[in-house]
Amino acid sequence: MNFPADLLYTSDHEWIRVEGDIGTIGVTDHAQGELGDVVYVDIPDASASVDKGGTFGSIEAVKTVADLYAPVSGQLVEVNNVNAAPDSVNKDPYGDGWLVKIKISDPSELEGLLKVDAYKALIGA
């Protein structure tokens, strides 16, 4: 299982990569493994404002449908068209399988996220 050290993680199994005031968000390798084969991602409003912990969409896999939770508050600025190749979420969750980019409105919220070792401890890895 892959755990990039340059990312921050949530207890809901999302990750965020911060570059300036933009955060790229996806689901962790652990999450995609638990979900199984991803078949569809639904992000209904590509320009929505989201609050930390609020849902911004859902991810559908063969086994289940799960909500996607924002690790920080902000405005969605880009949505990855993973539905063109939903297996990219399974094959490359930290690369081609990213889900959204968000303009972070409150950078202090990043302080409450998990670093790699804390996330690994959370899932027992």
Buried (B, 14 or more C-beta within 10 A) or exposed (E): EEBBEEBBBBEBBBBBBBEEEBBBBBBBBBBBEBBEEBBEBEBEEEEBBBBBBEBBBBBBBEEEEBEBBBBBBBEBBBBBEBBEBBBBBBEBBBEBBBBBBBBBBEEEBBEEBBEBEEBBEBBEE
